[in-house]
Amino acid sequence: MARAALKLNLDIMQARNLKDTQSLGTQDPYCRVKLGSKQQKTKTHEDGGKTAVWNRRLIFNYSGEQKCIVEVMNHNTLSDNLIGSVELPLAALQNPGAQADQWFMLYDAKRRKAGEIKIKLFIS
């Protein structure tokens, strides 16, 4: 009998105290999530600035990956730039019913604090 396909559910709620990477105007944050070779993203919060609200569920097919990477990006006309990212360990979620629902610290490319993101994640 084949095992039911597992899904990794990420509720990308909101971000606060984001590092401002925009010199003119207000930054437009969105979230990009990578799990193995798969990638999804949220809608862009236009003029979200240092605070963004997405309230978006991303669902990935899950096949035992140990981590997923969440990046908060600033949408720009020419090229998007990284505000901050966090690597989420998934091993603890492999128990049935286990979930995480918390604020995670974001770090920029130089490993400096770049804000926080509220994520709820669970495997179903």
N, C-alpha and C positions, 0 to 999 in steps of 0.2 A: 504494500500500500504506500503510495507516495505521500510525503509530508505536505501539509498545506503550505502554500507559499507564504512566507513571512513578509510583513510590510513594516517599514520604519516610518512612523508618523512623526512629523515635526510641526508643531504649532509655533510659527514665528510670530510672536505677539508684538513686541515693541522694543525700541532702543532708547537709551537716555545718555546724556552727557557725552554725546559723540564729539570726537575731535573734528574741528572744522577744517576741511581740506580745500575749501573754495575761497578764492581771493575776492571775486566779485559776486554779488548776489548771495542767494541762499542755496546750500547744497541740497541735492535730491537723493536721499538714501534709498537703496534697495538691498535685498539680501540675496546672496548666491550660496547655495548649499551643494557641496560635493560629497558623494558617497562612492568610493571606488572610481570607476570611469564615468559614472552618471552625474549629471548636474541639473539643478533646477533653480529658478529664482522667483522672488516675490514681485509684485508690482512695485513701481517706484513711488515713494512718498514725495510728491512734488513740493518743493520748498519746505521740506521737513526740518531742515537745519540740523540742530543738535539733538532733536527728539524726533523719532519716527514711529508711526503706528502702522502695522501691516495686518495683524490678525488673520494670518493666512496659513492654511495647512498644506504642507508639502508631503507627498507620500512616495516613498521609494520601495522598490522590490528589495528585500533584505536577504543577503546570503552570507551572514556571519562576519561582515566587515567589522574591524576592531574600532574604527573611528570614523567620524564624519567631520568635515571642515565647513564652518559657517563664516562667510565673509560679508561684511557690510561694505557696500560700494557706494560711491557717489556718481550718479549718472551725469555725464557731460556730453555735449554735442560731439566733440572730437574723440575723446577716449575717456572711459570710466576709470576712476582711481579708487584704490583701496583705502577705506577709512580705518578698518580694523577687522581682525579675525579671531576666531577661537576654534580649537580642536576639541571635539566632544568625544570622550571615550564611551564606547558602546557595550563593553563587556558586561557591565552590571545590569544592563537592560535585558539580557538574554533570559532572565528568570520570568516566568509567566506573571503578568500583572505588574511588573516593575516599571516605574516611570520616573522621569525627572521633570521637575517644574520649578525653574529657578532663574535667577539673573546670572549670566555668565560674563566675565570680564573679557573685553576685546583688547587686542594688542595690535599696534601698527607694525609696519615692516621692520622697524628698529626695536621692537619688543617693548615699546612704551605703551602705557595704558591709553586706550583710545575710546573708552566708553563702555557701556554695558548693554547686553541684549537679553531679553526675557524670552525663554524658549521652554516649551513643554514637549517632551519626547517620550515615545513608548513604541514598543514592537507589538504588532497584532498579527 
